[in-house]
Amino acid sequence: MTFQSDTALRDEATRLFSEYAKSEYDVIRLRAIQALTAIGAKSSPALVEALLDDDEDVRQDAAQALGALGVKEAAPQLLENLIHDPCGEVKLACVTALAELKAADAAPYLRMLVTGRGEEITWDEDELHQDEWDDWLDAQIASIKALGAMGDEAAIEPIVLALMDEDGQELGDVACEALGRIGQPSVPTLGVFTQSSNRRLRHRALRTIAAIGGDEAEAILRKALSDKDGAIRLLAYEALMPDDPALVDQALTDAIEDIRIAALNRSGFSEPELLDRMMRDPGAKVQLALIERLERDTPIADSDDLRWQVLDFLATGQQPEVSAQAFGLLAALAPQLVTDRLNALFSAGVDDLKAERLQWAIVDALASSPLGEAAEWLQRACRSPFRSVRLKAVASLAMIVTDENRPHVNQQQGRELLLSYALAPMPVVAEEEPEETAPKTDIAALEEAGLDVSEGGENGPTSSLGAILGHDAIAAEMTQEAEEGDMQPLTPREQALLAKATRHPKRRRVALDDNAEALERETRLSAIRLLGEVRGMQVMLAQIAKDPETDIAQQALSALGVSVARHGAELSQKQLVELITLGLSHTDSGLSLQALKLLQQADLPPQDALRGKLRAMLKTGDTPFRIDAMHILTKWDGTADVARGLLDDVSAPVRQAAMRLMSEIAPDQAGAAIVPFLLANPEQRIVTYVNDSTPAVVSIGRTLLAELRDHDRRAEWPIMISALADLLGEGSRAV
């Protein structure tokens, strides 16, 4: 479709919208004004004329449109509306529009609105009493912003008066923003604000001064370097250090860690100087920032290395996060020197929260380690009792393997490890058959516990409760528990695991603080997913996809689809067809759907053996099946027949997908198909169905224009006007 045809459609729509902007129906006028705005019809006189419309919503939208479109000729009428239009919302729209048009004649009236309602400006007093909201408050903020956008130096004084009004609304942020846009003339005023008792205003003013710059601003910033407020000093240092390196040394001695970190980021320290700073600066945030800056490509060979000495000292310190990061870097650069500690750490139990933090930091560092041993410790991390550590370790292996820009020493080993986890069979939990024994009576159980349950025995009566209470040790324990009454309830996780243990009485044991079986399974599924990112793994994924466990097979098919889409097919057409056929025939719907998606991603030529299955899915399959089957069959057939047959489908997503497909395959038929659906579903956006097709836009647009001329369908015109505007809008696919 030619550009001229598209332009002709837009011009015709502009004329129609301009005509409907004068309709006797306010809803049609409103939609027409909105439509003219959407398609960027700045030359339409209807927009300016709409400022005099009887409906205040139309006037408001027209004012917004004229400002957004930059129609400078509208400035006089916008100013008239600002002064005389009684509607507060229209005034607000006019303020913004006049600012966008840089209308200098409006500035005096905007300054009036900064400090009050203005004697020359008309307001609807009844509206104030009815809504219990003073529209001037919105106009005040809009006027301050407008004057800032216009760079009106004369507005500084009224802005200050408004800000200082004790009975007024909070204007600190909007006032500083406006003064910042006015620029250098505002610096003295902003300097006064930096001495305010309002901490937020002081910060905002100083930040604005820093953004404006200049000699006067620099003098104020230098004075702020000695401010008692650390956040103020930080703002000043950040603004001044780029042009005054001498301030870096001064900032390094500040009591606030964030200031020292800002100075470090500006320093050109060598690695020995960074290490020296680590030992001398006790701040945890500073030490973490320094660790982050250390070079990570050169291994630590022995304990004489200064990096070892400093990191080892920090790793054994009392600051948990610093200790974890230092230890992590040691594990990445000198694993041979911390082998014993690493072994002990990875043998920790799941209750050791410190171990989890340390393991996480180690895995984080190992991902970029230059040493071959890193893969071995990542392998240990993949068996951690902590779920977060396991998943991060498996993901780190995938990052190493897929880093094509920087070949990693552990890439091959990482591939093998990922593959081994993906192929690993699930461990079978050993079950023990319970011994067939006769149930013991209460008396027998008590006798086995060593209690005298004879009549009149020294341990008390023969009833179970009585016997237990007669045992001194047991009685004392039970009495203490009853008196304290503060036994902790089970956590939700413990309750769930306990319920699981109850449902499976044959299991050897169920630990309430861990679930090794679930972790093993999640590790395997994660590894399978990540194999989809790795080139050359499609053969192995195809093998895993034949696993008898549907979850495993489904995950493998999904990963295979990702791999095919990313790297192209590495399997033969025959292998893919066999695998897809097997998946489509499976009783599990999730697995079948993944097979269908793989068929779509594999971009295979038409397969007569699969065509029947796909056509059956169009009739009986769930929504995702019908959508994917429709796309595949449409591509194989090269016509829109399948999509056309689903335009009346019971599922809205299927209908939408069919319409998008039609706009691509048969754009000349798109209008006849999509417009009726749109009218029945006005909440839908029409561009959803266009699918980047200019011919479809023109087809739908022509259909809408024809319907908009049918006066018998006037009730549907508002929907059609919005749809056509959406279709031809500045951000639409038509442009």
C-alpha positions in Angstrom: 0.0 0.0 0.0 1.5 3.4 -1.0 2.2 6.3 1.4 -0.2 8.4 -0.7 -3.1 6.0 0.0 -2.4 6.1 3.7 -2.2 9.9 3.6 -5.5 10.0 1.8 -7.1 7.9 4.5 -5.8 10.2 7.2 -7.0 13.3 5.4 -10.4 11.9 4.9 -10.6 10.9 8.6 -9.5 14.4 9.6 -12.3 16.0 7.6 -14.9 13.6 9.1 -13.7 14.2 12.7 -13.7 18.0 12.1 -17.3 17.7 10.9 -18.3 15.6 13.9 -16.7 18.0 16.3 -19.8 20.2 15.6 -22.3 17.4 16.2 -25.4 18.0 18.2 -24.4 15.2 20.5 -21.8 16.0 23.1 -20.3 12.5 23.3 -19.7 12.5 19.5 -18.1 16.0 19.7 -15.9 14.9 22.6 -14.7 11.7 20.8 -14.1 13.7 17.6 -11.8 16.2 19.4 -9.9 13.4 21.1 -9.6 11.7 17.6 -8.2 14.9 16.0 -5.7 15.0 18.8 -4.7 11.4 18.4 -4.0 11.7 14.7 -2.1 15.0 15.1 -4.6 17.1 13.1 -3.1 20.4 14.3 -4.4 22.3 11.2 -8.0 21.6 11.9 -9.9 24.8 12.9 -12.4 22.5 14.8 -9.9 22.3 17.7 -9.9 26.0 18.4 -13.6 26.3 17.8 -14.1 23.6 20.4 -12.8 26.0 23.1 -16.2 27.7 22.9 -18.2 24.4 23.1 -21.1 24.2 25.6 -19.7 21.0 27.1 -16.8 21.6 29.5 -15.3 18.2 28.8 -15.0 19.2 25.1 -13.4 22.5 26.0 -10.9 20.8 28.4 -9.9 18.2 25.8 -9.6 20.8 23.1 -7.3 22.9 25.3 -5.1 19.9 26.1 -4.9 19.0 22.4 -4.0 22.5 21.3 -1.1 22.6 23.7 0.1 19.1 22.9 0.0 19.8 19.2 1.7 23.2 19.5 -1.0 25.2 17.8 0.3 28.7 18.6 -2.6 30.4 16.9 -4.8 29.1 19.7 -3.0 31.1 22.4 -5.4 34.1 22.5 -8.4 31.9 22.9 -6.7 29.7 25.4 -5.9 32.8 27.5 -9.6 34.0 27.2 -10.7 30.6 28.5 -8.1 30.8 31.3 -9.5 34.2 32.4 -13.2 33.8 31.8 -14.1 30.1 31.6 -15.7 29.3 35.0 -14.7 25.6 34.9 -11.6 24.8 37.0 -10.6 21.8 34.9 -10.7 23.9 31.7 -8.5 26.5 33.4 -6.1 23.8 34.4 -5.9 22.5 30.8 -5.4 26.1 29.6 -2.5 26.7 32.0 -0.6 23.7 30.7 -1.4 24.5 27.1 -0.2 28.1 27.4 3.0 26.9 29.0 3.6 24.4 26.1 3.0 27.2 23.6 5.4 29.6 25.5 2.6 32.2 25.5 4.3 35.3 27.1 1.0 37.2 27.3 -0.3 34.6 29.7 2.6 35.0 32.2 1.0 37.8 34.3 -2.1 35.8 34.8 -0.1 32.7 35.7 1.8 34.7 38.3 -1.6 35.8 39.8 -2.6 32.2 40.1 0.6 31.3 42.0 -0.4 33.4 45.0 -4.2 33.5 44.7 -7.3 33.1 42.6 -6.8 36.5 40.9 -9.3 39.4 40.9 -9.5 39.4 37.1 -10.1 35.7 36.8 -13.6 34.2 36.8 -14.3 31.2 39.0 -17.4 29.1 39.5 -18.2 29.6 43.2 -21.0 27.1 43.1 -18.6 24.4 42.0 -16.3 25.2 45.0 -19.1 24.7 47.5 -20.5 21.6 45.7 -17.3 19.6 45.3 -15.7 20.8 48.6 -12.4 21.2 46.7 -10.8 24.5 45.6 -9.8 24.1 41.9 -7.3 26.9 42.5 -5.0 24.6 44.4 -4.5 22.5 41.2 -4.2 25.7 39.2 -1.5 27.0 41.6 0.7 24.0 41.1 0.2 24.0 37.3 1.0 27.7 37.1 4.2 27.3 39.0 5.3 24.5 36.7 4.2 26.5 33.7 6.2 29.6 34.7 9.2 27.4 35.3 8.8 25.9 31.8 8.5 29.3 30.3 11.7 30.5 32.2 9.8 33.5 33.6 12.3 35.3 35.8 9.5 37.6 37.2 7.9 34.5 38.7 10.6 34.0 41.3 9.0 36.4 43.8 5.5 35.0 43.7 6.8 31.5 43.8 8.7 32.3 47.0 5.6 34.0 48.5 3.6 30.9 47.8 6.2 28.6 49.3 6.4 30.7 52.4 2.7 30.8 53.0 2.2 28.9 56.2 -1.5 28.2 55.4 -0.7 27.1 51.9 -0.1 23.6 50.5 3.3 21.9 50.4 5.1 23.4 47.4 8.8 22.7 48.1 9.4 20.2 45.3 7.4 21.9 42.6 8.9 25.3 43.5 12.5 24.1 43.3 11.8 22.4 40.1 10.4 25.5 38.6 13.2 27.7 39.9 15.7 25.2 38.5 14.2 25.6 35.1 14.3 29.4 35.4 18.0 28.9 35.9 20.8 31.3 37.1 18.5 34.1 38.4 17.0 31.6 40.9 20.3 30.7 42.5 20.3 33.4 45.3 16.8 32.4 46.2 17.6 28.7 46.2 20.7 29.5 48.4 18.3 31.0 51.0 16.3 27.8 50.9 19.4 25.7 51.7 19.3 27.4 55.2 15.7 26.4 55.8 14.6 24.4 58.8 12.7 22.2 56.4 15.2 19.4 55.7 13.4 18.2 52.5 13.4 21.8 51.1 17.1 22.2 51.9 18.0 19.0 50.1 15.9 19.8 47.1 17.2 23.3 46.8 20.9 22.2 47.0 20.3 19.5 44.4 18.7 22.2 42.1 21.7 24.5 42.7 24.1 21.7 41.7 22.1 21.1 38.5 22.1 24.8 37.6 25.9 25.3 38.1 27.9 28.5 37.8 30.2 30.5 40.1 27.4 31.5 42.5 26.1 28.0 42.8 29.7 26.7 43.4 30.1 29.1 46.3 26.9 27.9 48.0 28.0 24.2 47.4 31.4 24.8 49.0 29.7 26.3 52.0 27.5 23.2 52.2 30.7 21.0 52.6 30.7 21.9 56.3 27.0 21.4 56.9 26.1 19.3 59.9 23.7 17.2 57.7 25.7 14.4 56.0 23.2 14.1 53.2 23.8 17.8 52.4 27.5 17.3 52.4 27.2 14.3 50.1 25.2 16.4 47.6 27.9 19.1 47.7 30.8 16.7 47.3 29.2 14.8 44.4 28.6 18.1 42.6 32.1 19.6 43.3 34.5 16.6 43.1 34.4 16.1 39.3 35.9 19.6 38.8 38.0 19.6 42.0 40.0 16.4 42.6 41.6 17.9 45.7 38.2 17.4 47.4 38.6 13.6 47.1 41.1 13.4 49.9 38.9 15.7 52.1 35.9 13.5 51.4 37.8 10.3 52.4 38.0 11.6 55.9 34.3 12.4 56.3 32.3 10.5 59.0 29.6 9.5 56.5 30.3 6.3 54.7 28.4 7.3 51.6 30.6 10.4 51.2 33.7 8.2 51.5 32.4 5.8 48.9 31.6 8.7 46.6 35.2 9.9 47.0 36.6 6.4 46.4 34.6 6.2 43.1 36.4 9.4 42.1 39.8 8.3 43.2 42.4 6.7 41.0 43.7 4.3 43.7 45.8 1.4 42.7 45.0 -2.0 44.0 47.5 -1.8 46.9 46.0 1.5 47.9 42.5 0.0 47.8 43.7 -2.8 50.1 45.3 -0.3 52.4 42.1 1.6 52.6 40.2 -1.6 53.5 42.3 -2.1 56.5 42.1 1.6 57.6 38.4 2.2 57.0 36.1 0.4 59.4 32.9 1.2 57.6 31.1 -2.0 56.3 29.6 -0.2 53.3 33.0 1.2 52.4 34.7 -2.1 52.7 32.1 -3.8 50.5 32.6 -1.0 47.9 36.3 -1.6 48.0 36.0 -5.4 47.6 33.8 -4.8 44.6 36.6 -2.7 43.0 39.3 -5.3 43.4 40.7 -6.9 40.2 39.3 -10.5 39.8 41.3 -11.9 36.9 44.6 -12.7 38.6 44.6 -15.7 41.0 46.2 -15.5 44.5 49.1 -17.9 44.5 50.1 -17.9 48.1 49.6 -16.4 51.5 52.3 -13.8 51.0 50.0 -12.0 48.5 48.7 -8.7 50.1 45.2 -9.5 48.7 45.2 -12.7 50.7 46.3 -11.1 53.9 43.6 -8.3 53.7 40.8 -10.5 52.5 41.6 -13.2 55.0 41.5 -10.7 57.8 38.1 -9.3 56.6 36.7 -12.8 56.1 37.2 -13.6 59.7 35.8 -10.2 60.9 32.6 -9.4 62.8 30.7 -7.7 59.9 28.7 -10.5 58.3 28.2 -9.1 54.8 31.8 -8.0 54.5 33.0 -11.3 55.8 30.9 -13.2 53.2 32.1 -11.1 50.3 35.7 -11.3 51.3 35.5 -15.1 51.8 33.7 -15.4 48.4 36.5 -13.6 46.6 39.1 -15.8 48.4 37.2 -18.8 47.2 37.3 -17.5 43.6 40.9 -16.4 43.6 42.6 -18.8 46.1 40.5 -21.9 46.7 43.6 -23.9 47.4 44.3 -21.8 50.4 40.8 -22.0 51.9 40.0 -25.7 51.0 39.4 -26.7 54.6 37.1 -23.8 55.3 35.2 -24.4 52.1 34.8 -28.1 52.9 33.5 -27.2 56.4 31.2 -24.6 55.0 29.6 -26.8 52.4 29.1 -29.5 55.1 26.9 -27.1 57.2 23.4 -27.9 58.0 20.3 -26.2 56.7 19.8 -24.4 60.0 23.1 -22.5 59.7 21.9 -19.1 58.3 25.4 -17.7 58.3 26.5 -20.6 56.0 23.8 -19.7 53.6 25.0 -16.2 53.3 28.6 -17.3 52.9 27.7 -19.9 50.2 25.7 -17.4 48.3 28.7 -15.0 48.2 31.0 -17.7 47.2 28.8 -18.8 44.3 28.5 -15.2 43.2 32.3 -14.9 43.1 32.9 -18.3 41.5 30.9 -17.3 38.4 33.7 -15.0 37.3 36.7 -16.9 38.8 39.7 -17.5 36.4 40.5 -20.8 38.0 39.5 -24.3 36.9 38.7 -25.3 40.5 35.7 -22.9 40.4 33.6 -25.5 38.6 34.3 -28.0 41.3 33.1 -25.7 44.0 30.1 -24.7 42.0 29.3 -28.5 41.7 29.4 -28.6 45.5 27.1 -25.6 45.7 24.7 -27.4 43.4 24.2 -29.9 46.3 23.8 -27.3 49.0 20.9 -27.8 51.4 19.9 -24.2 50.7 17.5 -23.8 47.8 18.7 -20.3 46.9 22.3 -21.4 46.7 21.5 -24.4 44.5 19.6 -22.3 42.0 22.2 -19.6 41.9 25.0 -22.2 41.4 23.1 -23.9 38.5 22.4 -20.5 37.0 26.1 -19.6 37.4 27.2 -22.7 35.5 24.8 -21.7 32.7 26.3 -18.2 32.6 29.8 -19.6 32.3 28.7 -22.0 29.5 26.8 -19.4 27.5 29.4 -16.6 27.7 30.4 -16.6 24.1 32.1 -13.2 24.3 34.6 -14.2 26.9 35.6 -17.9 26.8 35.8 -19.3 30.3 38.3 -21.8 31.6 35.4 -23.8 33.0 33.1 -23.8 30.0 33.5 -27.4 29.0 33.3 -28.7 32.6 30.2 -26.5 33.1 28.5 -28.0 30.2 29.2 -31.5 31.5 27.9 -30.6 35.0 24.7 -29.0 33.6 24.2 -32.1 31.5 24.8 -34.4 34.4 22.2 -32.7 36.6 19.7 -32.7 33.7 20.2 -36.4 33.2 20.4 -37.4 36.8 17.6 -39.8 37.8 15.7 -38.9 40.9 16.9 -40.7 44.0 14.5 -43.3 45.2 13.6 -42.9 48.8 14.1 -46.1 50.7 11.1 -47.5 52.3 10.9 -49.9 55.2 8.1 -52.3 55.7 6.8 -52.0 59.2 7.2 -55.1 61.3 4.0 -56.9 62.1 3.9 -56.7 65.8 1.0 -56.8 68.2 0.1 -53.4 69.6 1.3 -52.9 73.1 -1.1 -52.0 75.9 -0.5 -48.9 78.0 0.6 -51.2 80.8 3.2 -53.0 78.7 4.5 -49.7 77.3 4.9 -48.3 80.8 6.6 -51.4 82.1 9.1 -51.2 79.2 9.8 -47.6 80.2 10.9 -48.9 83.6 7.8 -47.8 85.6 6.4 -49.9 88.4 2.7 -50.3 87.5 1.8 -52.9 90.0 -1.2 -52.3 92.3 0.0 -50.0 95.0 3.5 -49.7 93.4 5.7 -46.9 94.5 5.3 -45.1 91.2 1.6 -44.6 91.7 -1.6 -45.8 90.1 -1.8 -48.1 87.1 -3.6 -45.8 84.7 -1.5 -44.4 81.8 -1.7 -40.8 82.8 -1.4 -41.6 86.4 1.6 -43.7 85.8 3.4 -41.0 83.8 2.6 -38.4 86.4 3.9 -40.7 89.0 7.3 -40.8 87.3 9.3 -38.0 88.9 11.4 -37.0 85.8 8.5 -37.1 83.4 6.2 -35.4 85.8 8.6 -32.5 86.3 9.1 -32.0 82.6 5.3 -32.0 81.9 4.6 -29.7 84.8 7.3 -27.2 83.6 5.9 -27.2 80.1 2.4 -26.6 81.4 3.4 -23.8 83.7 5.5 -22.0 81.0 2.9 -22.3 78.3 5.1 -20.7 75.7 5.7 -23.6 73.3 6.4 -22.2 69.9 3.9 -23.1 67.1 5.0 -24.9 64.0 5.9 -22.7 61.0 3.7 -23.1 57.9 6.5 -25.0 56.3 6.9 -27.3 59.3 3.1 -27.9 59.3 3.2 -28.8 55.6 6.1 -31.2 56.0 4.5 -32.7 59.1 1.3 -33.3 57.1 3.3 -34.9 54.4 5.0 -37.2 56.9 1.5 -38.2 58.2 0.4 -39.1 54.7 3.5 -41.2 54.1 4.0 -43.3 57.2 6.4 -45.7 55.5 9.1 -43.1 54.8 12.3 -43.6 56.8 12.3 -40.0 58.0 11.0 -36.5 57.1 13.2 -33.7 58.2 11.2 -30.6 59.1 14.1 -28.3 58.2 14.9 -29.7 54.7 13.4 -31.5 51.8 16.3 -33.1 49.9 14.1 -34.8 47.4 12.4 -31.6 46.4 15.7 -29.8 46.1 17.2 -32.6 43.9 14.2 -32.4 41.6 14.2 -28.6 41.4 18.0 -28.7 40.6 17.3 -31.1 37.8 14.5 -29.1 36.3 16.5 -26.0 36.5 19.4 -27.6 34.7 17.1 -28.9 32.0 15.7 -25.4 31.5 19.2 -23.9 31.3 20.3 -26.4 28.7 18.0 -24.7 26.3 20.3 -21.7 26.4 23.4 -23.8 25.6 24.4 -24.5 22.0 24.8 -28.1 21.0 22.5 -29.7 23.6 19.5 -30.5 21.5 20.3 -34.1 21.1 20.5 -34.6 24.8 17.3 -32.6 25.4 15.6 -34.8 22.9 16.7 -37.8 24.9 15.5 -36.3 28.2 12.2 -35.4 26.5 11.5 -39.2 26.4 11.7 -39.5 30.1 8.7 -41.4 31.6 8.1 -38.5 34.1 5.9 -36.0 32.4 7.3 -33.0 34.3 10.8 -33.9 33.1 9.7 -34.5 29.5 7.7 -31.3 29.4 10.6 -29.2 30.7 12.9 -30.8 28.2 10.5 -30.1 25.3 10.2 -26.5 26.4 14.0 -26.1 26.6 14.4 -27.7 23.2 11.9 -25.2 21.8 14.0 -22.3 23.2 17.2 -23.8 21.8 15.7 -24.3 18.3 14.3 -20.7 18.3 17.7 -19.4 19.5 20.3 -21.6 17.7 18.3 -23.2 14.9 17.6 -26.9 14.6 20.5 -29.2 15.4 18.3 -32.3 15.0 17.3 -33.8 11.7 13.8 -33.2 10.5 13.0 -36.9 11.1 14.1 -36.7 14.7 12.0 -33.6 15.3 8.9 -35.1 13.7 9.2 -38.3 15.8 9.7 -36.3 19.0 6.8 -33.9 18.3 4.5 -36.8 17.3 5.3 -38.6 20.5 4.6 -35.4 22.5 1.3 -34.6 20.7 0.1 -38.2 21.4 0.7 -37.9 25.1 -2.2 -37.8 27.5 -0.6 -35.0 29.5 -1.9 -31.7 28.1 1.1 -29.7 29.3 3.5 -32.0 27.6 1.4 -32.0 24.4 1.3 -28.2 24.4 5.1 -28.0 24.6 5.3 -30.4 21.7 3.0 -28.2 19.7 5.1 -25.1 20.5 8.2 -27.0 19.4 6.5 -27.7 16.1 5.8 -24.0 15.6 9.4 -23.0 16.6 11.0 -25.7 14.4 9.6 -24.1 11.3 9.1 -27.5 9.6 7.6 -27.9 6.1 4.0 -29.3 5.9 3.7 -32.6 7.6 0.8 -34.7 6.3 1.2 -37.1 9.3 0.5 -34.2 11.7 -2.1 -32.3 9.8 -4.9 -34.5 11.1 -3.9 -34.0 14.7 -3.8 -30.3 14.3 -7.2 -30.1 12.7 -8.6 -32.2 15.5 -7.1 -29.7 18.0 -9.0 -26.8 16.3 -12.2 -28.5 17.3 -11.5 -30.1 20.6 -8.3 -28.5 22.0 -8.1 -25.9 24.7 -7.5 -22.3 23.8 -3.6 -22.4 23.6 -3.8 -25.5 21.4 -6.3 -23.9 19.0 -4.2 -20.8 18.7 -0.9 -22.6 18.0 -2.6 -25.1 15.7 -4.2 -22.3 13.7 -0.8 -20.6 13.2 0.9 -23.8 12.0 -1.8 -24.8 9.6 -2.1 -21.3 8.2 1.6 -21.3 7.5 1.4 -24.7 5.9 -1.7 -23.9 3.8 -0.7 -20.3 2.8 -4.3 -19.1 3.1 -6.4 -17.5 5.7 -9.1 -20.2 5.6 -8.3 -21.6 9.0 -8.2 -18.2 10.7 -11.4 -17.2 9.0 -13.0 -20.4 10.4 -12.1 -19.3 13.9 -13.4 -15.7 13.8 -16.6 -16.8 15.7 -14.8 -19.1 18.1 -16.2 -19.2 21.7 -12.8 -18.1 23.1 -12.0 -14.4 22.8 -8.2 -15.0 22.7 -8.7 -17.4 19.8 -10.8 -14.8 18.0 -8.2 -12.2 18.6 -5.4 -14.4 17.3 -7.5 -15.3 14.2 -8.0 -11.6 13.5 -4.3 -10.7 13.9 -3.5 -13.6 11.6 -6.1 -12.4 9.0 -4.6 -8.9 9.0 -1.3 -10.5 8.0 -2.4 -13.1 5.6 -5.5 -11.5 4.1 -5.4 -7.7 4.9 -8.0 -6.9 2.3 -10.5 -8.9 4.4 -9.4 -7.6 7.7 -11.9 -4.7 7.9 -15.0 -6.9 7.3 -13.7 -9.4 10.0 -12.5 -7.1 12.7 -14.9 -4.1 12.7 -18.0 -6.2 13.7 -16.0 -7.8 16.5 -14.8 -4.4 17.7 -18.3 -3.1 17.9 -19.4 -6.0 20.0 -16.4 -5.7 22.2 -15.8 -1.9 22.6 -13.3 -2.4 25.4 -10.8 -3.9 22.9 -8.1 -1.8 21.2 -8.3 -2.2 17.4 -4.5 -2.0 16.9 -4.3 -5.3 18.8 -5.5 -7.0 15.6 -3.5 -5.1 13.0 -0.3 -7.0 13.4 2.0 -4.4 11.8 0.2 -4.5 8.5 -0.3 -1.1 6.7 -2.7 -2.7 4.2 -4.8 -4.1 7.0 -4.8 -0.6 8.6 -6.2 0.9 5.3 -8.7 -1.9 4.9 -10.0 -1.5 8.5 -9.9 2.3 8.2 -12.0 2.3 5.0 -14.5 0.0 6.6 -14.8 2.3 9.6 -15.2 5.4 7.5 -18.0 3.8 5.6 -19.7 2.8 8.8 -19.3 6.3 10.2 -21.3 7.7 7.3 -24.2 5.4 8.1 -26.6 7.5 10.2 -28.5 4.5 11.3 -25.5 3.4 13.2 -25.1 6.7 15.0 -25.2 5.0 18.4 -22.0 3.2 17.5 -20.2 6.2 16.2 -18.3 7.0 19.4 -16.8 3.5 19.4 -15.9 3.8 15.7 -14.4 7.3 16.1 -12.1 6.1 18.9 -11.1 3.0 16.9 -10.2 4.9 13.8 -8.2 7.4 15.8 -6.4 4.6 17.5 -5.7 3.0 14.1 -4.3 6.2 12.6 -2.8 7.7 15.7 0.7 9.1 15.9 1.9 6.0 17.7 0.0 3.4 15.6 1.4 0.9 13.3 0.1 2.9 10.3 2.8 5.6 10.6 
